[in-house]
């Protein structure tokens, strides 16, 4: 806001001698498009430049350039100058301060966030930055979460939400270089892919949660079948039972685990076997929930293997 209007030097000097209230009255009396009105506005803006800078200073930790925030703050100051009535109020500074701060907050809320964030989280983030700076200065160290929560009168979950909001304030291209060297590594090159081992570990934990519900003999059959890679006939020979009996026990064990993993109900059929999600005595057969049953078998097999 450094551009000055072209009007008589004597008139501008006269305006400079006026107080804020007198200058505001003259400002509102002058025609809207007149150079004299613009000159009065410029003088008011110059007088309150420090106010705008003080409002911008609390956002020094944000990625938004300070000069851009200054321009936003000047917009708020101009709105205050246009709306302030000196016959009602007694201080333009007191009236303009919330106008400038509000304009900056609206800028962050409406223009800068890359994805939608609740307004309460946005405002708490701004308060968090200010409180962090003040407590650091007071304590001589970085404040803890409990100290920040007490200062702001919020819970730890509220602080976490505000910090998560800060993470989505700016986005980064996957093609962004990580250094200034020739042919540098890009951000996308260092991001990990899906790890099949993690999914397998989750499956193992899911099966382990219900493993002890199986009789010891059925546990041994599952281990020999899927970990030892033995055939049903070989398992029967080791346990001294028939291959058909092994098949029934294997189906019952798989059915029980699948029902637990898929949250389906077990039901015993008249032949003494177990039917769950399409599992029947003598083998595994897909029922009405074929896709879910297959998914359950894959999880059981992956965990057992």
C-alpha positions as CSV (number, residue, x, y, z in Angstrom):
1,X,0.0,0.0,0.0
2,X,2.6,2.5,-1.0
3,X,1.0,4.1,-4.0
4,X,-0.1,7.7,-3.4
5,X,-2.9,9.5,-5.2
6,X,-2.2,12.8,-7.0
7,X,-3.9,15.7,-5.2
8,X,-2.8,19.1,-4.1
9,X,0.2,18.9,-1.6
10,X,-1.5,21.5,0.6
11,X,-4.7,19.4,0.8
12,X,-2.7,16.3,1.8
13,X,-0.7,18.3,4.4
14,X,-4.0,19.5,5.8
15,X,-5.3,16.0,6.1
16,X,-2.2,14.8,7.9
17,X,-2.8,17.4,10.6
18,X,-6.3,15.9,11.4
19,X,-6.9,13.3,14.1
20,X,-8.2,9.9,13.1
21,X,-11.8,10.8,13.9
22,X,-11.6,14.1,12.1
23,X,-10.0,12.4,9.1
24,X,-12.6,9.7,9.1
25,X,-15.4,12.3,9.1
26,X,-13.8,14.1,6.2
27,X,-13.3,10.7,4.4
28,X,-17.0,9.9,4.6
29,X,-18.1,13.4,3.6
30,X,-16.0,13.4,0.4
31,X,-17.3,11.9,-2.9
32,X,-16.6,8.2,-3.2
33,X,-14.5,8.5,-6.4
34,X,-12.7,11.7,-5.5
35,X,-8.9,11.9,-5.2
36,X,-9.3,13.7,-1.9
37,X,-11.2,10.7,-0.4
38,X,-8.5,8.4,-1.7
39,X,-5.8,10.5,-0.2
40,X,-7.6,10.5,3.2
41,X,-7.8,6.7,3.0
42,X,-4.1,6.4,2.2
43,X,-3.2,8.4,5.2
44,X,-5.4,6.3,7.5
45,X,-3.8,3.1,6.1
46,X,-0.3,4.5,6.6
47,X,-1.1,5.4,10.2
48,X,-2.4,1.8,10.9
49,X,0.3,0.0,9.1
50,X,1.8,-1.3,12.4
51,X,-1.6,-2.7,13.3
52,X,-1.7,-4.8,10.2
53,X,1.9,-6.0,10.8
54,X,1.1,-7.0,14.4
55,X,-1.9,-9.1,13.2
56,X,0.3,-10.8,10.5
57,X,3.1,-11.5,12.9
58,X,1.3,-14.3,14.7
59,X,1.1,-16.2,11.5
60,X,4.9,-16.3,10.9
61,X,4.9,-20.1,11.3
62,X,2.6,-20.6,8.4
63,X,3.8,-21.4,4.8
64,X,1.9,-18.4,3.5
65,X,4.3,-15.5,2.5
66,X,4.2,-12.6,4.9
67,X,3.8,-10.1,2.1
68,X,0.7,-11.9,0.8
69,X,-0.8,-11.9,4.3
70,X,0.0,-8.1,4.6
71,X,-2.1,-7.5,1.4
72,X,-4.9,-9.5,2.9
73,X,-4.6,-7.5,6.2
74,X,-4.8,-4.3,4.2
75,X,-8.1,-5.5,2.7
76,X,-9.5,-5.9,6.2
77,X,-8.2,-2.5,7.2
78,X,-9.9,-0.8,4.2
79,X,-13.2,-2.5,5.1
80,X,-12.8,-1.2,8.7
81,X,-12.1,2.3,7.4
82,X,-15.2,2.2,5.2
83,X,-17.5,0.8,7.8
84,X,-16.3,2.6,11.0
85,X,-18.6,5.4,12.2
86,X,-16.6,7.9,14.4
87,X,-19.9,9.2,15.8
88,X,-20.5,5.9,17.5
89,X,-17.0,4.5,18.3
90,X,-14.0,6.3,19.8
91,X,-11.1,4.2,18.4
92,X,-10.5,3.1,14.8
93,X,-7.6,0.9,16.0
94,X,-9.9,-1.1,18.4
95,X,-12.4,-1.5,15.6
96,X,-10.0,-2.4,12.9
97,X,-7.9,-5.0,14.8
98,X,-10.6,-7.7,14.7
99,X,-11.5,-6.8,11.1
100,X,-7.9,-7.3,10.0
101,X,-7.5,-10.6,12.0
102,X,-10.8,-11.8,10.7
103,X,-9.9,-11.1,7.1
104,X,-6.6,-13.1,7.5
105,X,-8.5,-16.0,9.1
106,X,-11.0,-16.0,6.2
107,X,-8.1,-16.1,3.8
108,X,-6.7,-19.2,5.4
109,X,-10.1,-20.8,5.8
110,X,-11.3,-20.2,2.2
111,X,-8.2,-20.0,0.0
112,X,-5.4,-22.0,1.5
113,X,-6.7,-25.4,2.6
114,X,-6.1,-28.1,0.1
115,X,-9.0,-30.3,1.5
116,X,-12.0,-29.5,3.6
117,X,-11.1,-29.0,7.3
118,X,-13.6,-28.1,10.0
119,X,-13.6,-24.5,10.9
120,X,-13.1,-25.2,14.6
121,X,-9.9,-27.2,13.7
122,X,-8.6,-24.3,11.5
123,X,-9.2,-21.7,14.2
124,X,-7.6,-24.0,16.9
125,X,-4.6,-24.4,14.7
126,X,-4.0,-20.7,14.6
127,X,-4.5,-20.4,18.3
128,X,-2.1,-23.3,18.8
129,X,0.7,-21.6,16.9
130,X,0.2,-18.4,18.9
131,X,0.1,-20.3,22.2
132,X,3.2,-22.4,21.3
133,X,5.2,-19.2,20.6
134,X,4.1,-17.5,23.8
135,X,4.7,-20.5,26.0
136,X,8.1,-21.1,24.4
137,X,9.1,-17.5,25.3
138,X,7.7,-17.8,28.8
139,X,9.0,-21.3,29.7
140,X,12.3,-21.1,27.8
141,X,11.6,-24.4,26.1
142,X,9.1,-26.1,23.8
143,X,5.8,-26.6,25.7
144,X,4.3,-30.0,26.2
145,X,0.9,-31.1,24.9
146,X,-0.6,-30.9,28.4
147,X,0.6,-27.4,28.9
148,X,-0.8,-26.3,25.5
149,X,-4.1,-28.0,26.2
150,X,-4.4,-26.3,29.6
151,X,-3.5,-22.9,28.0
152,X,-6.1,-23.3,25.2
153,X,-8.7,-25.0,27.4
154,X,-9.0,-28.0,25.0
155,X,-8.5,-31.7,25.1
156,X,-5.5,-33.7,23.8
157,X,-7.8,-35.0,20.9
158,X,-8.5,-31.5,19.9
159,X,-4.8,-30.7,19.7
160,X,-4.2,-33.8,17.6
161,X,-7.0,-32.8,15.2
162,X,-5.4,-29.3,14.9
163,X,-2.0,-30.8,14.1
164,X,-3.5,-33.1,11.5
165,X,-5.2,-30.1,9.9
166,X,-1.8,-28.4,9.7
167,X,-0.5,-31.5,7.7
168,X,-3.1,-30.9,4.9
169,X,-2.5,-27.2,4.7
170,X,-0.1,-27.6,1.8
171,X,0.3,-30.4,-0.8
172,X,3.4,-31.6,-2.5
173,X,3.9,-33.0,-6.0
174,X,5.1,-36.6,-6.2
175,X,7.4,-35.3,-8.9
176,X,9.0,-32.7,-6.6
177,X,12.8,-33.1,-6.4
178,X,14.3,-33.8,-3.0
179,X,17.5,-32.0,-3.7
180,X,19.1,-29.4,-6.0
181,X,21.5,-31.9,-7.5
182,X,21.4,-32.9,-11.2
183,X,18.9,-35.7,-11.8
184,X,17.7,-35.6,-8.1
185,X,15.5,-38.2,-6.5
186,X,11.8,-37.4,-6.6
187,X,9.4,-37.6,-3.7
188,X,7.4,-40.4,-5.3
189,X,10.6,-42.5,-5.5
190,X,10.9,-42.7,-1.7
191,X,7.3,-43.5,-0.9
192,X,6.7,-47.1,0.0
193,X,4.3,-49.4,-1.8
194,X,1.8,-51.8,-0.2
195,X,3.6,-54.5,1.8
196,X,2.1,-57.9,1.4
197,X,4.0,-59.0,4.6
198,X,2.0,-56.5,6.6
199,X,-1.3,-57.9,5.4
200,X,0.0,-61.4,6.2
201,X,0.9,-60.4,9.7
202,X,-2.6,-59.0,10.2
203,X,-4.1,-62.3,9.0
204,X,-1.8,-64.2,11.4
205,X,-3.0,-62.1,14.3
206,X,-6.6,-62.5,13.3
207,X,-6.3,-66.3,13.3
208,X,-4.2,-66.4,16.5
209,X,-7.0,-64.7,18.3
210,X,-9.3,-67.7,17.8
211,X,-6.6,-70.5,17.5
212,X,-7.1,-71.7,21.0
213,X,-10.8,-72.3,20.4
214,X,-9.9,-75.3,18.3
215,X,-9.3,-78.7,19.8
216,X,-5.6,-79.7,19.9
217,X,-6.1,-82.4,17.3
218,X,-7.6,-80.0,14.8
219,X,-4.8,-77.5,15.5
220,X,-2.2,-80.3,14.6
221,X,-4.1,-81.2,11.4
222,X,-4.1,-77.6,10.2
223,X,-0.4,-77.2,11.0
224,X,0.5,-80.5,9.2
225,X,-1.7,-79.7,6.2
226,X,-0.8,-76.0,5.6
227,X,2.6,-75.7,7.3
228,X,4.0,-79.2,6.8
229,X,2.3,-79.6,3.3
230,X,1.2,-83.1,4.1
231,X,-1.7,-84.7,2.3
232,X,-4.8,-85.8,4.1
233,X,-3.8,-89.4,3.7
234,X,-0.4,-88.7,5.3
235,X,-2.0,-86.9,8.1
236,X,-4.4,-89.8,8.7
237,X,-1.5,-92.2,8.9
238,X,0.3,-90.1,11.5
239,X,-2.8,-89.7,13.6
240,X,-4.1,-93.2,13.1
241,X,-7.4,-92.1,11.6
242,X,-8.9,-92.4,8.1
243,X,-8.4,-89.9,5.3
244,X,-12.2,-89.2,5.4
245,X,-12.0,-88.4,9.1
246,X,-9.1,-86.0,8.4
247,X,-11.2,-84.3,5.7
248,X,-14.1,-83.8,8.1
249,X,-11.9,-82.5,10.9
250,X,-10.1,-80.2,8.5
251,X,-13.4,-78.8,7.1
252,X,-14.7,-78.3,10.7
253,X,-11.6,-76.4,11.8
254,X,-11.6,-74.2,8.7
255,X,-15.3,-73.5,9.0
256,X,-14.9,-72.5,12.6
257,X,-12.1,-70.1,11.9
258,X,-13.8,-68.6,8.9
259,X,-17.0,-68.0,10.9
260,X,-15.0,-66.1,13.5
261,X,-13.0,-64.1,11.0
262,X,-16.1,-63.2,8.9
263,X,-18.4,-62.9,11.9
264,X,-20.8,-65.6,10.7
265,X,-22.8,-68.1,12.8
266,X,-21.7,-71.7,13.1
267,X,-24.3,-74.5,12.8
268,X,-23.8,-78.2,13.2
269,X,-25.4,-80.4,10.6
270,X,-27.1,-83.8,11.3
271,X,-23.9,-85.7,10.1
272,X,-21.9,-84.2,13.0
273,X,-19.9,-81.9,10.7
274,X,-19.9,-78.1,10.8
275,X,-21.5,-75.9,8.2
276,X,-20.5,-72.2,8.2
277,X,-20.6,-69.8,5.4
278,X,-20.8,-72.7,2.9
279,X,-18.4,-75.2,4.7
280,X,-19.9,-78.7,4.9
281,X,-18.6,-82.0,6.4
282,X,-16.1,-83.7,4.0
283,X,-14.7,-80.5,2.4
284,X,-15.0,-76.8,1.8
285,X,-17.9,-75.7,-0.4
286,X,-18.8,-72.1,-1.3
287,X,-22.4,-71.1,-0.3
288,X,-24.4,-68.0,-0.8
289,X,-21.5,-65.8,0.4
290,X,-19.0,-67.3,-2.0
291,X,-16.7,-64.3,-2.1
292,X,-16.6,-63.9,1.6
293,X,-16.0,-67.6,2.1
294,X,-13.1,-67.6,-0.3
295,X,-11.7,-64.5,1.5
296,X,-11.9,-66.4,4.8
297,X,-10.1,-69.4,3.4
298,X,-7.4,-67.2,2.0
299,X,-6.9,-65.6,5.3
300,X,-6.8,-68.9,7.2
301,X,-4.4,-70.5,4.6
302,X,-2.2,-67.4,4.7
303,X,-2.0,-67.5,8.4
304,X,-1.5,-71.2,8.7
305,X,1.2,-71.1,6.0
